Amino acid sequence: MTTAVVTAARSELSVLEVIKNRSSIRRYKDRPIPKDILMSILEAARLAQSANNGQPWQFIVVTDQAMKRRLVDTADGQDFVGEAAAVIICLAEPEASFAVGPFEGFLIDLSIAIENMVLTAWDLGVGSCWIGAFSEDEVKKLLDVPDSLRVMSLLTLGYPDEKIGSRYRKSLSEIVHYEKYGRKQTGRPTTARA
């Protein structure tokens, strides 16, 4: 089996720079995303890791203007859904999923695939917004999604038409512990003695 080679222009940013610079975009230019760019974004999802390599995901790409406007109604009236160049409906297959600790694996697996798309999109100059406010039943009915699948999120994609502001993030000292909870500084490693 052969895999299509996707040839989209890449930025010169490191992965960490892409993560630092990325922001949720809710205003988009009226400009379509070229097919090779869109395919690169989808390829990033396809390549995501998953528990036991279950790959419990499927995606619906919506670019039709009328359908995007109908999706606005399913997404609590968020108008920017209809203004995006594309909306990716992110579907999970619970039956193809493996447990991840106490959690349903498809929740984690699909989140990894979506984040791959978000970061790849940003690297290619495309903004996105990961949407969790929507009616799963309405989306499923609108797009003929089978009962066996779950709608996990809507992902809007498009070229940003807004300035990116700074965003607050907690410092590492607020969120990182060493060796056990509550230990905020690294110490000298201890070595076991025989």
C-alpha positions, -999 to 999 in steps of 0.1 A, spaced: 0 0 0 13 34 -9 8 67 10 2 99 -9 30 124 -5 17 157 6 37 187 -5 26 218 14 50 246 23 65 243 57 75 271 81 109 274 96 95 274 132 104 247 157 76 226 172 79 246 204 77 279 186 45 267 168 30 258 202 40 291 218 26 312 189 -6 293 183 -39 308 193 -76 300 189 -89 319 159 -125 330 156 -123 354 127 -113 342 93 -105 358 59 -128 349 30 -102 326 15 -103 289 7 -76 266 20 -57 250 -9 -63 212 -11 -26 203 -5 -26 223 28 -59 208 39 -46 173 31 -14 180 52 -36 190 81 -57 158 78 -25 137 73 -13 150 107 -44 135 123 -39 102 105 -4 99 118 -14 105 155 -5 79 181 -33 60 197 -37 33 224 -28 -1 210 -27 16 176 -66 14 175 -68 47 154 -105 52 166 -112 82 145 -129 94 113 -133 130 100 -159 148 79 -146 178 60 -172 205 54 -165 233 30 -199 238 15 -211 273 26 -248 263 31 -237 233 53 -214 254 74 -242 279 80 -264 250 92 -235 239 115 -237 273 132 -271 263 146 -257 231 160 -228 250 176 -248 273 199 -250 300 172 -212 306 170 -212 325 137 -175 320 130 -182 283 123 -200 295 92 -172 319 83 -144 293 85 -129 280 52 -135 245 65 -150 227 94 -136 193 104 -161 171 122 -140 149 145 -156 115 151 -147 88 175 -152 50 171 -156 37 207 -156 1 195 -121 6 179 -108 21 211 -87 7 239 -89 18 276 -62 42 287 -60 37 324 -94 45 339 -104 65 308 -121 57 275 -92 57 251 -110 73 222 -113 106 242 -75 107 245 -67 93 211 -89 117 192 -76 146 213 -41 138 202 -52 136 165 -70 170 168 -40 187 184 -18 173 156 -42 191 131 -42 223 151 -4 225 153 1 215 117 -25 241 105 -8 269 125 26 258 111 11 262 76 -5 296 83 -40 283 89 -58 292 121 -82 270 140 -106 268 169 -114 236 187 -151 237 195 -168 218 223 -200 237 225 -223 219 200 -252 195 200 -239 160 192 -274 148 182 -280 177 158 -246 173 142 -251 136 138 -286 141 122 -274 169 99 -244 149 86 -258 114 86 -233 102 112 -240 66 123 -251 58 158 -219 38 164 -198 70 162 -194 99 186 -190 135 176 -161 147 198 -156 182 184 -159 206 155 -126 221 143 -128 253 123 -100 261 99 -92 293 80 -67 321 74 -68 344 105 -84 377 102 -77 390 137 -47 401 157 -32 375 181 -30 387 216 -8 374 244 -24 347 265 -18 339 301 -2 306 310 8 295 344 45 293 351 63 259 353 68 264 390 31 265 395 24 232 377 55 210 380 64 188 409 95 167 413 96 131 425 63 135 444 34 160 447 43 192 465 81 191 458 87 222 438 125 221 433 147 196 418 172 181 442 203 161 437 193 127 425 197 101 452 214 68 443 206 36 460 234 20 480 239 -17 482 
